[in-house]
Structure formats: C-alpha cells, structure tokens
Amino acid sequence: MTLPAPDPSSLPEPDPSSLPAPLPPSLTGEKAVLRLTFDGPLAVLTMDSAPMNLFDEAMWGAWADAVAWLTARPPRALLVRAEGRVVSAGVDVQVFADLDPADAESFWRTQLGITRALEALPCPTVFAAHSLTLTAAFELALACDLVVATAQARFGLVERKVGFTPSMGGTQRLALRAGPSRARELVMTGDLYRGSVLADWGVVNALLPQATFDTDARAYAMRLATGPTRAHRATKEIVRRYLADGLAAADDALPGIAADVTGSADHRRAVAAFLTDGPEHRTEYEGR
C-alpha cells in the first residue's frame, strides 16, 4: 500500500537562523485553542481547549493556519502536545450532525489536507500523548514521524460509534505502521488501546514516564531539533520516496539526496570532529 505524498523538493528549504514571522491570531493569545510557540530551534504546537480539546470549527481552523505557517517557515523540529486531562476526545459530534452530505466530500478533503501538510513538513515531527487520544487527534499523531506516549495513554479511532469511518487518513497510516489487519481491528472494533500495546505494534515509538512526561517529551523532540537538520530532511525524503513509489524509486533518488547532504556545513564539521575527537565528538549542529 502506498500513500500519495507531496513532492519534498517543492517544499521551502528550512532557514533555522531566521526569526519567526508574526503568527496568525488563531495561534496566539490566552484564548487560542491551538498555540504555536518556540523553544529555540523547536516549534511547539499545543492544543488547549478545555476540557476535551475537541476538534470543531475553531480547532480545525487553527490547525490549518498552523500547518500553513510551518510549511512556509519550517522549524528544525516540531513537537505536538496538549494541555489538560486528555489529549483530545476527538471530533465534536455536532460536526456530524451539522454536515450536509452534499458538502461532505469537500469538508473531509479539507481536513485530510491538514494531515498531509503536517506529514509533508521537512523537519522531524513528534506527537506527545499523555492520555486519551481519539479520532482526529490520533490521525494527526499518525501523520507525525514519531509518537511518544505514556504506557497508560489510550488511543482510539472510534468513529463506529457514530456509524462513520476515520476520514483524516488515520486508517491507512495506521496500516502502514501496524499492518492492515491491526488497522482493521482497531477501526472496526472502535476499542481503546493502551500506549503500551501500540508500542508493541510499532505505532508508538517510545514510552515515557507519566510523572516526567512533559519534560521527557520536550527533551526527546529537542534532541531532533538540535540534530543535523538537513540529514533529517533527507531521511524523511527517502522514506517518502519509498512509500510513494517503492524501493527502486528510493534507490534512484538516494545518490542525489546524499550528495546534497554532503555539501551541508553540519556534515562537514561533524566529519572533521569525528576524525579529530572520535565518534563521541560534541559537535553542535547548526541546521546548515
């Protein structure tokens, strides 16, 4: 199974040295349901719409603004997290009640576009799930490169409870990570699965302690943000080529991608440091 992917070569080159441009009003302020902040080279997207971080018009609009802003100005890494007792209880059911079937295809194409834009970012992306993560939020998690969670966190694509199917790309992205049988199981049963189970399935990349989850998740993402940015971008591009067109296509693209990284300042400095100080050298990557 393959997923159509945006052409990574069409994405803007990261410019970690540039200062962030003004953010859209939807992503700033105390009343923003989704906030975009920065911790040095790390961008942090925080869902904060008490009590359930539901996906409604405001949340989806903020997410659309966020991925558009980040696509134009890629950070060196992105951490997605949530405030509150739950990560998200998913889609506000009133959305289904109000949606005209005649408008459904356009509506869900728009929401799927958010997933694909997040997935297409050239920087490493990490989704941090400390607790309940349902439907739209889980689908966005599956669009991130890496997922960290507590062992007790619960995940679910529970659209069957309203006679529906996940429509932001979660089913197929779960199938890529865990296989089609597991994807069918999770979606068709509508059951909730612990982070520890999804780690066994290969969906969750790392389990972090509940007591220090926020700190550990940020450190996990910061390690990527302070890493070799252009090499990380190359890794993402190679994986995209493989998913879109298979092994041979990825092999065909690899020499050119590797050549591009060869010219990066981080690579040249790291090679010199390795030769001088050995494999435990302490080169600070600058994202260039």
C-alpha positions in Angstrom: 0.0 0.0 0.0 1.3 3.4 -0.8 0.2 6.9 0.2 0.4 9.8 -2.3 2.9 12.3 -0.9 3.7 15.9 -1.8 7.0 16.3 -3.7 9.5 17.2 -0.9 11.6 19.1 -3.5 8.8 21.6 -3.7 8.9 22.5 0.0 10.9 25.5 1.1 14.4 25.0 2.5 14.5 25.3 6.3 16.1 28.5 7.5 16.8 27.9 11.2 18.6 31.2 11.5 15.6 33.3 10.6 13.4 34.8 13.3 9.8 33.6 13.4 7.4 35.8 11.3 4.3 37.1 13.0 1.9 34.3 13.9 -1.8 34.2 12.8 -4.1 35.4 15.6 -5.6 31.9 15.8 -2.3 30.6 17.2 -1.6 33.3 19.9 -3.2 34.6 23.0 -4.8 33.0 26.1 -8.0 32.1 24.3 -6.3 30.3 21.3 -7.4 26.7 21.1 -4.1 25.8 19.5 -0.9 27.7 20.3 2.3 27.8 18.4 5.4 28.7 20.5 9.1 28.3 20.2 11.8 26.8 22.4 14.9 27.8 20.5 15.0 25.6 17.3 12.0 23.6 18.5 8.5 24.6 17.5 5.7 23.5 19.9 2.1 23.2 18.9 -0.2 22.9 22.0 -3.9 22.0 21.9 -5.6 23.9 24.7 -9.4 23.9 24.5 -10.7 22.7 27.9 -12.0 20.3 28.9 -11.7 17.9 25.9 -9.6 19.6 23.2 -12.4 18.7 20.7 -12.0 19.2 17.0 -14.6 21.7 16.0 -14.5 24.6 13.5 -12.1 26.7 15.7 -9.7 23.8 16.3 -9.6 22.8 12.6 -9.2 26.4 11.5 -6.3 26.8 13.9 -4.7 23.6 12.7 -5.0 24.8 9.1 -3.3 28.1 10.0 -0.6 26.3 11.9 0.4 23.9 9.1 0.3 26.6 6.5 2.6 28.8 8.7 5.0 26.0 9.4 5.1 24.9 5.7 6.2 28.4 4.7 8.7 28.6 7.6 9.8 25.1 8.7 11.5 24.9 12.1 14.2 22.4 12.9 11.7 20.1 14.6 8.1 20.2 15.8 6.5 18.9 19.0 2.7 18.5 19.1 1.3 18.2 22.6 -1.8 19.1 24.6 -2.8 20.7 27.9 -5.4 19.3 30.1 -6.6 15.9 31.4 -6.9 14.4 27.9 -5.0 15.0 24.7 -8.3 15.1 22.8 -11.7 13.4 22.9 -11.7 13.7 19.1 -14.3 15.3 16.8 -17.1 17.3 18.2 -20.1 15.1 17.4 -22.1 18.2 16.5 -19.9 18.5 13.4 -21.5 15.3 12.1 -25.0 16.5 12.9 -24.5 19.8 11.0 -22.6 18.4 8.0 -24.7 18.4 4.8 -24.0 15.2 2.9 -23.6 17.3 -0.3 -20.7 19.1 1.4 -19.1 16.1 3.0 -16.5 15.3 0.3 -15.2 18.9 0.2 -15.2 19.1 4.0 -13.2 15.9 4.6 -10.8 16.7 1.7 -10.0 19.9 3.5 -9.4 18.2 6.9 -7.3 15.5 5.2 -5.2 18.3 3.7 -4.2 19.3 7.2 -2.9 15.7 7.9 -1.0 15.7 4.6 0.5 19.1 5.2 1.7 18.1 8.7 3.1 14.9 7.2 4.9 16.8 4.4 6.9 19.1 6.7 10.6 18.7 6.0 11.5 18.7 9.7 11.2 15.9 12.3 7.8 15.9 13.9 6.9 14.3 17.3 3.4 13.8 18.8 3.3 13.5 22.6 0.2 11.7 24.0 0.0 11.7 27.8 -3.6 10.4 28.0 -6.7 9.8 25.9 -6.2 10.5 22.2 -9.1 9.9 19.9 -10.1 10.2 16.3 -8.8 13.4 14.6 -6.0 13.8 17.2 -4.9 10.2 16.8 -5.0 10.7 13.0 -2.7 13.7 13.3 -0.4 11.7 15.6 -0.1 9.1 12.9 1.0 11.8 10.4 3.9 12.7 12.6 7.3 11.0 12.2 7.4 9.8 15.8 4.9 9.2 18.6 5.7 9.2 22.3 3.2 8.3 24.9 2.7 7.1 28.5 2.1 3.4 28.8 -1.4 4.2 30.3 -2.4 6.6 27.5 -5.4 5.3 25.5 -5.8 5.7 21.7 -8.8 5.0 19.5 -10.4 5.6 16.2 -13.9 5.3 17.5 -15.9 6.6 14.5 -18.0 3.4 14.5 -19.9 4.9 17.5 -21.5 7.4 15.1 -21.6 4.9 12.1 -18.6 6.5 10.4 -15.1 5.8 9.4 -11.9 7.8 10.1 -11.6 10.5 7.4 -8.4 12.3 8.1 -6.2 9.5 6.9 -5.8 7.5 10.1 -6.8 4.1 8.8 -4.2 4.0 6.1 -1.5 5.5 8.2 -2.2 3.0 11.0 -2.0 0.2 8.4 1.5 1.5 7.3 2.7 1.3 10.9 1.0 -1.7 12.3 -0.2 -3.6 9.2 -3.7 -3.8 7.6 -5.0 -6.4 9.9 -4.3 -4.3 13.0 -5.8 -1.3 11.3 -9.0 -3.1 10.5 -9.2 -4.4 14.1 -8.7 -1.0 15.7 -11.1 0.8 13.4 -13.8 -1.8 13.1 -14.0 -2.6 16.9 -13.7 1.0 17.9 -11.9 -0.2 21.0 -9.4 1.8 23.0 -5.7 0.6 23.1 -3.1 1.5 25.6 0.1 3.2 24.7 2.0 0.0 25.8 0.0 -2.1 23.3 0.6 0.4 20.5 4.3 0.4 21.3 4.3 -3.4 20.8 2.5 -2.8 17.4 5.2 -0.3 16.3 2.7 2.7 16.4 4.2 4.4 19.4 7.9 4.9 19.2 8.8 5.5 22.9 7.0 5.1 26.2 7.8 7.9 28.7 7.1 8.0 32.5 3.8 9.7 33.4 5.5 11.8 36.2 8.0 13.4 33.9 6.2 13.1 30.6 6.2 16.8 29.5 9.8 17.3 30.3 10.9 14.0 28.7 8.8 14.6 25.6 10.3 18.0 25.1 13.8 16.6 25.5 13.0 13.9 23.0 11.9 16.4 20.4 14.7 18.9 21.3 17.3 16.2 20.5 15.9 16.1 17.0 15.7 19.9 16.8 19.4 20.3 17.7 20.5 17.5 15.3 21.7 17.5 11.7 18.7 19.3 10.2 19.5 18.7 6.5 20.3 15.0 7.2 16.9 14.6 9.0 15.2 16.2 6.0 17.0 13.8 3.7 15.9 10.8 5.8 12.2 12.0 5.5 12.5 12.4 1.8 13.9 8.9 1.3 11.1 7.4 3.3 8.5 9.4 1.3 10.0 8.2 -1.9 9.9 4.6 -0.7 6.2 4.9 0.5 5.1 6.6 -2.7 6.9 4.6 -5.4 8.8 1.7 -3.8 12.3 0.6 -3.1 13.7 1.1 -6.6 12.5 4.8 -6.7 14.0 5.4 -3.3 17.3 3.9 -4.5 17.2 6.0 -7.7 16.8 9.2 -5.6 19.3 8.4 -2.9 22.6 9.4 -4.6 21.3 12.9 -5.3 19.9 13.3 -1.9 23.1 12.1 -0.3 25.1 14.5 -2.5 23.0 17.4 -1.2 23.7 16.5 2.4 27.4 16.1 1.6 27.5 19.8 1.0 26.0 20.8 4.3 28.0 22.6 6.9 26.9 20.3 9.7 28.1 17.2 7.8 31.5 18.7 7.0 32.0 19.9 10.6 30.9 16.6 12.1 33.3 14.6 9.8 36.2 16.8 10.8 35.3 16.5 14.5 35.0 12.7 14.2 38.4 12.5 12.7 39.8 14.7 15.5 37.9 13.5 18.5 36.4 10.2 17.6 32.8 9.0 17.5 31.9 10.7 20.8 32.6 14.2 19.4 30.4 17.0 20.7 29.7 18.9 17.5 26.9 21.3 17.9 24.7 21.2 14.7 23.5 24.5 13.4 20.9 23.2 10.9 23.0 24.2 7.9 
